[in-house]
């Protein structure tokens, strides 16, 4: 079956200044303009800066100190008096060995990966929402074409009825029924146009209203997609779904938290050096130097570290179970999407067969009415059935394409030029 055979493809909305929205262009636009993606990017930057801060904590810290002190009494041989102390200098210190800081850096590295995977999940979800709306927009454009065709057919029926009435072959009631049918199809056309505009507005919101009013969907709803094996899609999903990667990084971050708690009773080594001038007159002239090497090894904290470690070990178990749960969820999504594609394909075939039959039935009944063989009721019923068959076919075609889109989403593949 070919879409070109269907008459509704010849009736599309046309605007002189319209711009075609392709699938690839929409994907790019979503990545650039979607507000959820922008928020996710800011969150990634925040995690990156937190990692930089922890790495910098190993670098030397330098401080400048200055002090003026007024004190009493200053004891001399004969009396007491007020006096002053003046001092200023520099101090530098840094850690040579600190397991807790090292563990904190490792945690931040994994949390940065978690943020990146969250962003990837947001990008994937936003892109698929947008592409899904684009496909719906195309289907609604086609339905508008069907409604326009229905209006055209209703006018032809009314014209034929009026001619038969003038010739005395039918009663005025046939003309009234044809007029009522025309009004109904015009009303349905307006509803279809409204539905189209609302879907376009939903799509425009996802790209921060960067689309123009008359932009049109430049995609085609396909009747057939090459389908690979279920095993292929499952393997692809486990490798590419950002939710799985996120759960894996969360597990690694929790294990790093466990190492951090164990490091509470680990040794640390730091060095510090200072230089200052100190005197009772200004500017001070006496030089003072100091350097210190500090080794610390806590070995007993009344069991605090022990129970914190046990708590973190349980959290690791929870994250392992969470990872397994995410993988099972992804597996279910892929299987359901795969089965849905096959089912929707069969529904589409049935819808096309019924459309072909309904079109032939309407054309035959129209000729019979013009010849006076059948009445207006049969003609209007077959025409309505034909229009419903066209709309049902479009809906089945959309459902099939959305099922394929859902399968791609379940595997984590980014849609591009498939439509």
TORKOL-4160 file (C-alpha; in steps of 0.2 Angstrom, whole numbers, padded with zeros to 4 digits, m for minus):
419
<pt num="1" X="0000" Y="0000" Z="0000"/>
<pt num="2" X="0006" Y="0017" Z="m0004"/>
<pt num="3" X="0001" Y="0034" Z="0004"/>
<pt num="4" X="0000" Y="0042" Z="m0013"/>
<pt num="5" X="m0015" Y="0031" Z="m0016"/>
<pt num="6" X="m0025" Y="0040" Z="m0002"/>
<pt num="7" X="m0034" Y="0056" Z="m0007"/>
<pt num="8" X="m0031" Y="0064" Z="0009"/>
<pt num="9" X="m0013" Y="0067" Z="0005"/>
<pt num="10" X="m0018" Y="0079" Z="m0009"/>
<pt num="11" X="m0027" Y="0090" Z="0003"/>
<pt num="12" X="m0014" Y="0099" Z="0015"/>
<pt num="13" X="m0014" Y="0116" Z="0023"/>
<pt num="14" X="m0004" Y="0129" Z="0013"/>
<pt num="15" X="0003" Y="0145" Z="0019"/>
<pt num="16" X="0014" Y="0156" Z="0007"/>
<pt num="17" X="0026" Y="0161" Z="0021"/>
<pt num="18" X="0027" Y="0144" Z="0030"/>
<pt num="19" X="0043" Y="0136" Z="0035"/>
<pt num="20" X="0045" Y="0117" Z="0035"/>
<pt num="21" X="0050" Y="0109" Z="0052"/>
<pt num="22" X="0060" Y="0094" Z="0049"/>
<pt num="23" X="0064" Y="0081" Z="0062"/>
<pt num="24" X="0082" Y="0084" Z="0062"/>
<pt num="25" X="0080" Y="0103" Z="0064"/>
<pt num="26" X="0067" Y="0100" Z="0078"/>
<pt num="27" X="0080" Y="0090" Z="0088"/>
<pt num="28" X="0093" Y="0103" Z="0086"/>
<pt num="29" X="0080" Y="0117" Z="0091"/>
<pt num="30" X="0075" Y="0107" Z="0107"/>
<pt num="31" X="0093" Y="0105" Z="0112"/>
<pt num="32" X="0096" Y="0123" Z="0110"/>
<pt num="33" X="0080" Y="0131" Z="0117"/>
<pt num="34" X="0071" Y="0119" Z="0129"/>
<pt num="35" X="0071" Y="0126" Z="0146"/>
<pt num="36" X="0072" Y="0109" Z="0155"/>
<pt num="37" X="0088" Y="0105" Z="0146"/>
<pt num="38" X="0095" Y="0123" Z="0150"/>
<pt num="39" X="0091" Y="0120" Z="0168"/>
<pt num="40" X="0100" Y="0103" Z="0167"/>
<pt num="41" X="0115" Y="0111" Z="0160"/>
<pt num="42" X="0116" Y="0123" Z="0174"/>
<pt num="43" X="0115" Y="0108" Z="0186"/>
<pt num="44" X="0129" Y="0100" Z="0177"/>
<pt num="45" X="0140" Y="0116" Z="0179"/>
<pt num="46" X="0136" Y="0117" Z="0197"/>
<pt num="47" X="0142" Y="0099" Z="0200"/>
<pt num="48" X="0158" Y="0103" Z="0190"/>
<pt num="49" X="0162" Y="0118" Z="0200"/>
<pt num="50" X="0160" Y="0108" Z="0216"/>
<pt num="51" X="0172" Y="0095" Z="0209"/>
<pt num="52" X="0185" Y="0109" Z="0205"/>
<pt num="53" X="0183" Y="0116" Z="0223"/>
<pt num="54" X="0187" Y="0099" Z="0231"/>
<pt num="55" X="0202" Y="0096" Z="0220"/>
<pt num="56" X="0208" Y="0114" Z="0224"/>
<pt num="57" X="0207" Y="0110" Z="0243"/>
<pt num="58" X="0224" Y="0100" Z="0241"/>
<pt num="59" X="0232" Y="0116" Z="0235"/>
<pt num="60" X="0242" Y="0127" Z="0247"/>
<pt num="61" X="0232" Y="0140" Z="0257"/>
<pt num="62" X="0240" Y="0157" Z="0259"/>
<pt num="63" X="0234" Y="0170" Z="0271"/>
<pt num="64" X="0240" Y="0187" Z="0277"/>
<pt num="65" X="0238" Y="0193" Z="0295"/>
<pt num="66" X="0240" Y="0210" Z="0303"/>
<pt num="67" X="0238" Y="0215" Z="0321"/>
<pt num="68" X="0239" Y="0231" Z="0331"/>
<pt num="69" X="0237" Y="0228" Z="0350"/>
<pt num="70" X="0236" Y="0241" Z="0364"/>
<pt num="71" X="0239" Y="0234" Z="0381"/>
<pt num="72" X="0241" Y="0240" Z="0399"/>
<pt num="73" X="0251" Y="0238" Z="0410"/>
<pt num="74" X="0268" Y="0239" Z="0402"/>
<pt num="75" X="0280" Y="0237" Z="0416"/>
<pt num="76" X="0296" Y="0248" Z="0417"/>
<pt num="77" X="0308" Y="0250" Z="0432"/>
<pt num="78" X="0299" Y="0264" Z="0439"/>
<pt num="79" X="0281" Y="0264" Z="0433"/>
<pt num="80" X="0267" Y="0256" Z="0422"/>
<pt num="81" X="0261" Y="0263" Z="0406"/>
<pt num="82" X="0251" Y="0259" Z="0390"/>
<pt num="83" X="0261" Y="0251" Z="0376"/>
<pt num="84" X="0258" Y="0243" Z="0359"/>
<pt num="85" X="0262" Y="0228" Z="0349"/>
<pt num="86" X="0263" Y="0228" Z="0330"/>
<pt num="87" X="0263" Y="0213" Z="0319"/>
<pt num="88" X="0260" Y="0207" Z="0301"/>
<pt num="89" X="0265" Y="0191" Z="0291"/>
<pt num="90" X="0260" Y="0177" Z="0279"/>
<pt num="91" X="0255" Y="0159" Z="0283"/>
<pt num="92" X="0254" Y="0145" Z="0270"/>
<pt num="93" X="0248" Y="0127" Z="0273"/>
<pt num="94" X="0243" Y="0112" Z="0263"/>
<pt num="95" X="0239" Y="0094" Z="0265"/>
<pt num="96" X="0251" Y="0081" Z="0259"/>
<pt num="97" X="0240" Y="0066" Z="0263"/>
<pt num="98" X="0221" Y="0066" Z="0267"/>
<pt num="99" X="0211" Y="0051" Z="0263"/>
<pt num="100" X="0195" Y="0060" Z="0267"/>
<pt num="101" X="0197" Y="0074" Z="0254"/>
<pt num="102" X="0202" Y="0061" Z="0241"/>
<pt num="103" X="0186" Y="0051" Z="0244"/>
<pt num="104" X="0176" Y="0067" Z="0243"/>
<pt num="105" X="0184" Y="0071" Z="0226"/>
<pt num="106" X="0179" Y="0053" Z="0220"/>
<pt num="107" X="0161" Y="0056" Z="0226"/>
<pt num="108" X="0160" Y="0073" Z="0217"/>
<pt num="109" X="0167" Y="0064" Z="0201"/>
<pt num="110" X="0153" Y="0052" Z="0201"/>
<pt num="111" X="0140" Y="0065" Z="0206"/>
<pt num="112" X="0146" Y="0075" Z="0191"/>
<pt num="113" X="0142" Y="0059" Z="0180"/>
<pt num="114" X="0125" Y="0057" Z="0188"/>
<pt num="115" X="0121" Y="0075" Z="0183"/>
<pt num="116" X="0127" Y="0072" Z="0166"/>
<pt num="117" X="0116" Y="0057" Z="0164"/>
<pt num="118" X="0101" Y="0066" Z="0172"/>
<pt num="119" X="0104" Y="0079" Z="0158"/>
<pt num="120" X="0105" Y="0066" Z="0145"/>
<pt num="121" X="0089" Y="0059" Z="0151"/>
<pt num="122" X="0081" Y="0076" Z="0150"/>
<pt num="123" X="0087" Y="0078" Z="0133"/>
<pt num="124" X="0081" Y="0061" Z="0127"/>
<pt num="125" X="0064" Y="0064" Z="0135"/>
<pt num="126" X="0062" Y="0082" Z="0128"/>
<pt num="127" X="0067" Y="0077" Z="0111"/>
<pt num="128" X="0055" Y="0062" Z="0110"/>
<pt num="129" X="0041" Y="0073" Z="0117"/>
<pt num="130" X="0044" Y="0086" Z="0103"/>
<pt num="131" X="0046" Y="0073" Z="0089"/>
<pt num="132" X="0030" Y="0064" Z="0095"/>
<pt num="133" X="0021" Y="0081" Z="0094"/>
<pt num="134" X="0028" Y="0084" Z="0077"/>
<pt num="135" X="0021" Y="0067" Z="0071"/>
<pt num="136" X="0005" Y="0071" Z="0079"/>
<pt num="137" X="0005" Y="0088" Z="0071"/>
<pt num="138" X="0008" Y="0080" Z="0054"/>
<pt num="139" X="m0007" Y="0068" Z="0057"/>
<pt num="140" X="m0018" Y="0082" Z="0062"/>
<pt num="141" X="m0013" Y="0092" Z="0046"/>
<pt num="142" X="m0018" Y="0077" Z="0036"/>
<pt num="143" X="m0035" Y="0076" Z="0046"/>
<pt num="144" X="m0038" Y="0094" Z="0042"/>
<pt num="145" X="m0036" Y="0089" Z="0024"/>
<pt num="146" X="m0048" Y="0075" Z="0026"/>
<pt num="147" X="m0061" Y="0087" Z="0033"/>
<pt num="148" X="m0058" Y="0099" Z="0019"/>
<pt num="149" X="m0061" Y="0084" Z="0007"/>
<pt num="150" X="m0077" Y="0080" Z="0017"/>
<pt num="151" X="m0083" Y="0098" Z="0015"/>
<pt num="152" X="m0080" Y="0097" Z="m0004"/>
<pt num="153" X="m0089" Y="0080" Z="m0005"/>
<pt num="154" X="m0104" Y="0087" Z="0005"/>
<pt num="155" X="m0105" Y="0102" Z="m0007"/>
<pt num="156" X="m0105" Y="0090" Z="m0022"/>
<pt num="157" X="m0119" Y="0079" Z="m0013"/>
<pt num="158" X="m0129" Y="0095" Z="m0010"/>
<pt num="159" X="m0127" Y="0101" Z="m0028"/>
<pt num="160" X="m0133" Y="0084" Z="m0034"/>
<pt num="161" X="m0147" Y="0083" Z="m0022"/>
<pt num="162" X="m0153" Y="0101" Z="m0027"/>
<pt num="163" X="m0152" Y="0096" Z="m0046"/>
<pt num="164" X="m0163" Y="0080" Z="m0043"/>
<pt num="165" X="m0175" Y="0091" Z="m0032"/>
<pt num="166" X="m0177" Y="0103" Z="m0047"/>
<pt num="167" X="m0180" Y="0089" Z="m0058"/>
<pt num="168" X="m0193" Y="0082" Z="m0046"/>
<pt num="169" X="m0185" Y="0066" Z="m0042"/>
<pt num="170" X="m0183" Y="0069" Z="m0023"/>
<pt num="171" X="m0192" Y="0078" Z="m0010"/>
<pt num="172" X="m0186" Y="0094" Z="m0001"/>
<pt num="173" X="m0181" Y="0083" Z="0014"/>
<pt num="174" X="m0166" Y="0076" Z="0004"/>
<pt num="175" X="m0160" Y="0094" Z="0001"/>
<pt num="176" X="m0162" Y="0098" Z="0020"/>
<pt num="177" X="m0152" Y="0082" Z="0025"/>
<pt num="178" X="m0138" Y="0087" Z="0012"/>
<pt num="179" X="m0138" Y="0104" Z="0019"/>
<pt num="180" X="m0137" Y="0098" Z="0037"/>
<pt num="181" X="m0123" Y="0086" Z="0032"/>
<pt num="182" X="m0113" Y="0100" Z="0025"/>
<pt num="183" X="m0115" Y="0111" Z="0040"/>
<pt num="184" X="m0109" Y="0096" Z="0051"/>
<pt num="185" X="m0093" Y="0093" Z="0040"/>
<pt num="186" X="m0089" Y="0112" Z="0041"/>
<pt num="187" X="m0090" Y="0112" Z="0059"/>
<pt num="188" X="m0079" Y="0096" Z="0060"/>
<pt num="189" X="m0067" Y="0105" Z="0049"/>
<pt num="190" X="m0066" Y="0120" Z="0061"/>
<pt num="191" X="m0063" Y="0108" Z="0076"/>
<pt num="192" X="m0049" Y="0099" Z="0066"/>
<pt num="193" X="m0041" Y="0116" Z="0063"/>
<pt num="194" X="m0042" Y="0121" Z="0082"/>
<pt num="195" X="m0035" Y="0104" Z="0087"/>
<pt num="196" X="m0020" Y="0107" Z="0075"/>
<pt num="197" X="m0017" Y="0124" Z="0082"/>
<pt num="198" X="m0017" Y="0118" Z="0100"/>
<pt num="199" X="m0005" Y="0104" Z="0096"/>
<pt num="200" X="0006" Y="0116" Z="0087"/>
<pt num="201" X="0006" Y="0127" Z="0103"/>
<pt num="202" X="0011" Y="0112" Z="0113"/>
<pt num="203" X="0026" Y="0109" Z="0102"/>
<pt num="204" X="0031" Y="0127" Z="0102"/>
<pt num="205" X="0031" Y="0128" Z="0121"/>
<pt num="206" X="0044" Y="0114" Z="0121"/>
<pt num="207" X="0056" Y="0125" Z="0111"/>
<pt num="208" X="0052" Y="0141" Z="0121"/>
<pt num="209" X="0040" Y="0148" Z="0107"/>
<pt num="210" X="0054" Y="0149" Z="0094"/>
<pt num="211" X="0043" Y="0143" Z="0080"/>
<pt num="212" X="0033" Y="0154" Z="0069"/>
<pt num="213" X="0014" Y="0154" Z="0068"/>
<pt num="214" X="0014" Y="0146" Z="0050"/>
<pt num="215" X="0028" Y="0134" Z="0052"/>
<pt num="216" X="0023" Y="0117" Z="0045"/>
<pt num="217" X="0028" Y="0099" Z="0049"/>
<pt num="218" X="0040" Y="0093" Z="0035"/>
<pt num="219" X="0039" Y="0075" Z="0040"/>
<pt num="220" X="0030" Y="0060" Z="0032"/>
<pt num="221" X="0021" Y="0046" Z="0042"/>
<pt num="222" X="0028" Y="0030" Z="0036"/>
<pt num="223" X="0019" Y="0014" Z="0033"/>
<pt num="224" X="0034" Y="0002" Z="0036"/>
<pt num="225" X="0050" Y="0002" Z="0046"/>
<pt num="226" X="0063" Y="m0011" Z="0046"/>
<pt num="227" X="0062" Y="m0020" Z="0063"/>
<pt num="228" X="0078" Y="m0029" Z="0070"/>
<pt num="229" X="0078" Y="m0043" Z="0083"/>
<pt num="230" X="0072" Y="m0040" Z="0101"/>
<pt num="231" X="0089" Y="m0045" Z="0107"/>
<pt num="232" X="0097" Y="m0031" Z="0097"/>
<pt num="233" X="0086" Y="m0018" Z="0105"/>
<pt num="234" X="0089" Y="m0025" Z="0122"/>
<pt num="235" X="0107" Y="m0025" Z="0121"/>
<pt num="236" X="0107" Y="m0007" Z="0113"/>
<pt num="237" X="0096" Y="m0001" Z="0127"/>
<pt num="238" X="0107" Y="m0008" Z="0141"/>
<pt num="239" X="0122" Y="0000" Z="0133"/>
<pt num="240" X="0114" Y="0017" Z="0129"/>
<pt num="241" X="0100" Y="0021" Z="0141"/>
<pt num="242" X="0106" Y="0036" Z="0152"/>
<pt num="243" X="0095" Y="0030" Z="0166"/>
<pt num="244" X="0105" Y="0014" Z="0168"/>
<pt num="245" X="0121" Y="0024" Z="0167"/>
<pt num="246" X="0114" Y="0036" Z="0180"/>
<pt num="247" X="0110" Y="0022" Z="0192"/>
<pt num="248" X="0128" Y="0014" Z="0189"/>
<pt num="249" X="0136" Y="0031" Z="0194"/>
<pt num="250" X="0125" Y="0033" Z="0209"/>
<pt num="251" X="0131" Y="0016" Z="0215"/>
<pt num="252" X="0149" Y="0021" Z="0212"/>
<pt num="253" X="0146" Y="0038" Z="0222"/>
<pt num="254" X="0138" Y="0028" Z="0236"/>
<pt num="255" X="0153" Y="0016" Z="0237"/>
<pt num="256" X="0164" Y="0032" Z="0237"/>
<pt num="257" X="0154" Y="0038" Z="0252"/>
<pt num="258" X="0158" Y="0021" Z="0260"/>
<pt num="259" X="0176" Y="0024" Z="0257"/>
<pt num="260" X="0174" Y="0042" Z="0265"/>
<pt num="261" X="0167" Y="0035" Z="0281"/>
<pt num="262" X="0181" Y="0022" Z="0282"/>
<pt num="263" X="0193" Y="0036" Z="0280"/>
<pt num="264" X="0187" Y="0044" Z="0296"/>
<pt num="265" X="0200" Y="0034" Z="0305"/>
<pt num="266" X="0214" Y="0036" Z="0292"/>
<pt num="267" X="0230" Y="0046" Z="0295"/>
<pt num="268" X="0233" Y="0063" Z="0288"/>
<pt num="269" X="0249" Y="0073" Z="0285"/>
<pt num="270" X="0250" Y="0092" Z="0282"/>
<pt num="271" X="0263" Y="0105" Z="0282"/>
<pt num="272" X="0262" Y="0123" Z="0286"/>
<pt num="273" X="0275" Y="0138" Z="0286"/>
<pt num="274" X="0274" Y="0156" Z="0292"/>
<pt num="275" X="0284" Y="0172" Z="0292"/>
<pt num="276" X="0280" Y="0188" Z="0302"/>
<pt num="277" X="0287" Y="0204" Z="0309"/>
<pt num="278" X="0283" Y="0208" Z="0327"/>
<pt num="279" X="0288" Y="0223" Z="0338"/>
<pt num="280" X="0282" Y="0236" Z="0350"/>
<pt num="281" X="0285" Y="0250" Z="0338"/>
<pt num="282" X="0280" Y="0253" Z="0320"/>
<pt num="283" X="0285" Y="0247" Z="0308"/>
<pt num="284" X="0290" Y="0231" Z="0317"/>
<pt num="285" X="0307" Y="0225" Z="0314"/>
<pt num="286" X="0309" Y="0208" Z="0323"/>
<pt num="287" X="0307" Y="0193" Z="0311"/>
<pt num="288" X="0299" Y="0177" Z="0316"/>
<pt num="289" X="0299" Y="0161" Z="0306"/>
<pt num="290" X="0290" Y="0144" Z="0309"/>
<pt num="291" X="0287" Y="0128" Z="0300"/>
<pt num="292" X="0277" Y="0113" Z="0306"/>
<pt num="293" X="0274" Y="0096" Z="0299"/>
<pt num="294" X="0258" Y="0088" Z="0307"/>
<pt num="295" X="0254" Y="0070" Z="0307"/>
<pt num="296" X="0237" Y="0064" Z="0313"/>
<pt num="297" X="0231" Y="0046" Z="0316"/>
<pt num="298" X="0214" Y="0045" Z="0324"/>
<pt num="299" X="0212" Y="0027" Z="0330"/>
<pt num="300" X="0197" Y="0027" Z="0342"/>
<pt num="301" X="0180" Y="0036" Z="0341"/>
<pt num="302" X="0169" Y="0025" Z="0352"/>
<pt num="303" X="0162" Y="0016" Z="0337"/>
<pt num="304" X="0155" Y="0031" Z="0327"/>
<pt num="305" X="0165" Y="0026" Z="0311"/>
<pt num="306" X="0160" Y="0008" Z="0313"/>
<pt num="307" X="0141" Y="0011" Z="0313"/>
<pt num="308" X="0143" Y="0024" Z="0299"/>
<pt num="309" X="0152" Y="0012" Z="0288"/>
<pt num="310" X="0138" Y="m0001" Z="0292"/>
<pt num="311" X="0125" Y="0012" Z="0287"/>
<pt num="312" X="0134" Y="0016" Z="0271"/>
<pt num="313" X="0136" Y="m0003" Z="0267"/>
<pt num="314" X="0117" Y="m0004" Z="0267"/>
<pt num="315" X="0115" Y="0011" Z="0256"/>
<pt num="316" X="0127" Y="0002" Z="0244"/>
<pt num="317" X="0115" Y="m0013" Z="0244"/>
<pt num="318" X="0100" Y="m0002" Z="0241"/>
<pt num="319" X="0109" Y="0006" Z="0226"/>
<pt num="320" X="0113" Y="m0011" Z="0219"/>
<pt num="321" X="0095" Y="m0016" Z="0220"/>
<pt num="322" X="0090" Y="0001" Z="0212"/>
<pt num="323" X="0101" Y="m0003" Z="0197"/>
<pt num="324" X="0093" Y="m0020" Z="0195"/>
<pt num="325" X="0076" Y="m0012" Z="0196"/>
<pt num="326" X="0081" Y="0001" Z="0183"/>
<pt num="327" X="0087" Y="m0012" Z="0171"/>
<pt num="328" X="0071" Y="m0023" Z="0173"/>
<pt num="329" X="0061" Y="m0007" Z="0169"/>
<pt num="330" X="0071" Y="m0003" Z="0154"/>
<pt num="331" X="0069" Y="m0022" Z="0148"/>
<pt num="332" X="0050" Y="m0021" Z="0151"/>
<pt num="333" X="0049" Y="m0004" Z="0141"/>
<pt num="334" X="0059" Y="m0012" Z="0126"/>
<pt num="335" X="0049" Y="m0028" Z="0126"/>
<pt num="336" X="0032" Y="m0018" Z="0127"/>
<pt num="337" X="0037" Y="m0006" Z="0113"/>
<pt num="338" X="0043" Y="m0020" Z="0102"/>
<pt num="339" X="0027" Y="m0030" Z="0104"/>
<pt num="340" X="0017" Y="m0013" Z="0101"/>
<pt num="341" X="0026" Y="m0010" Z="0085"/>
<pt num="342" X="0021" Y="m0027" Z="0078"/>
<pt num="343" X="0003" Y="m0025" Z="0084"/>
<pt num="344" X="0001" Y="m0007" Z="0077"/>
<pt num="345" X="0008" Y="m0013" Z="0060"/>
<pt num="346" X="m0006" Y="m0026" Z="0059"/>
<pt num="347" X="m0019" Y="m0013" Z="0064"/>
<pt num="348" X="m0013" Y="m0001" Z="0051"/>
<pt num="349" X="m0015" Y="m0015" Z="0037"/>
<pt num="350" X="m0033" Y="m0018" Z="0043"/>
<pt num="351" X="m0036" Y="0001" Z="0043"/>
<pt num="352" X="m0030" Y="0003" Z="0025"/>
<pt num="353" X="m0040" Y="m0012" Z="0019"/>
<pt num="354" X="m0056" Y="m0004" Z="0026"/>
<pt num="355" X="m0052" Y="0013" Z="0019"/>
<pt num="356" X="m0050" Y="0005" Z="0002"/>
<pt num="357" X="m0067" Y="m0003" Z="0003"/>
<pt num="358" X="m0076" Y="0012" Z="0011"/>
<pt num="359" X="m0069" Y="0023" Z="m0003"/>
<pt num="360" X="m0076" Y="0011" Z="m0017"/>
<pt num="361" X="m0092" Y="0010" Z="m0008"/>
<pt num="362" X="m0095" Y="0028" Z="m0007"/>
<pt num="363" X="m0090" Y="0031" Z="m0025"/>
<pt num="364" X="m0103" Y="0017" Z="m0030"/>
<pt num="365" X="m0117" Y="0024" Z="m0019"/>
<pt num="366" X="m0114" Y="0042" Z="m0026"/>
<pt num="367" X="m0116" Y="0035" Z="m0044"/>
<pt num="368" X="m0132" Y="0025" Z="m0039"/>
<pt num="369" X="m0139" Y="0041" Z="m0031"/>
<pt num="370" X="m0136" Y="0051" Z="m0046"/>
<pt num="371" X="m0145" Y="0037" Z="m0056"/>
<pt num="372" X="m0159" Y="0037" Z="m0043"/>
<pt num="373" X="m0156" Y="0019" Z="m0038"/>
<pt num="374" X="m0153" Y="0023" Z="m0019"/>
<pt num="375" X="m0158" Y="0037" Z="m0007"/>
<pt num="376" X="m0150" Y="0051" Z="0002"/>
<pt num="377" X="m0148" Y="0042" Z="0018"/>
<pt num="378" X="m0138" Y="0028" Z="0011"/>
<pt num="379" X="m0127" Y="0041" Z="0002"/>
<pt num="380" X="m0124" Y="0051" Z="0017"/>
<pt num="381" X="m0120" Y="0035" Z="0028"/>
<pt num="382" X="m0107" Y="0029" Z="0015"/>
<pt num="383" X="m0099" Y="0046" Z="0014"/>
<pt num="384" X="m0098" Y="0047" Z="0033"/>
<pt num="385" X="m0091" Y="0029" Z="0034"/>
<pt num="386" X="m0078" Y="0034" Z="0020"/>
<pt num="387" X="m0073" Y="0050" Z="0030"/>
<pt num="388" X="m0072" Y="0040" Z="0046"/>
<pt num="389" X="m0061" Y="0027" Z="0037"/>
<pt num="390" X="m0049" Y="0040" Z="0031"/>
<pt num="391" X="m0047" Y="0047" Z="0048"/>
<pt num="392" X="m0046" Y="0030" Z="0056"/>
<pt num="393" X="m0032" Y="0026" Z="0044"/>
<pt num="394" X="m0022" Y="0042" Z="0049"/>
<pt num="395" X="m0024" Y="0038" Z="0067"/>
<pt num="396" X="m0018" Y="0020" Z="0064"/>
<pt num="397" X="m0004" Y="0027" Z="0054"/>
<pt num="398" X="0001" Y="0039" Z="0068"/>
<pt num="399" X="m0001" Y="0026" Z="0081"/>
<pt num="400" X="0011" Y="0015" Z="0071"/>
<pt num="401" X="0024" Y="0029" Z="0069"/>
<pt num="402" X="0023" Y="0033" Z="0088"/>
<pt num="403" X="0025" Y="0015" Z="0092"/>
<pt num="404" X="0041" Y="0015" Z="0082"/>
<pt num="405" X="0046" Y="0031" Z="0091"/>
<pt num="406" X="0043" Y="0024" Z="0108"/>
<pt num="407" X="0054" Y="0009" Z="0103"/>
<pt num="408" X="0068" Y="0021" Z="0099"/>
<pt num="409" X="0066" Y="0030" Z="0115"/>
<pt num="410" X="0066" Y="0014" Z="0125"/>
<pt num="411" X="0083" Y="0009" Z="0118"/>
<pt num="412" X="0090" Y="0027" Z="0121"/>
<pt num="413" X="0093" Y="0030" Z="0102"/>
<pt num="414" X="0092" Y="0049" Z="0097"/>
<pt num="415" X="0079" Y="0051" Z="0083"/>
<pt num="416" X="0086" Y="0060" Z="0068"/>
<pt num="417" X="0082" Y="0058" Z="0050"/>
<pt num="418" X="0070" Y="0043" Z="0051"/>
<pt num="419" X="0055" Y="0054" Z="0047"/>
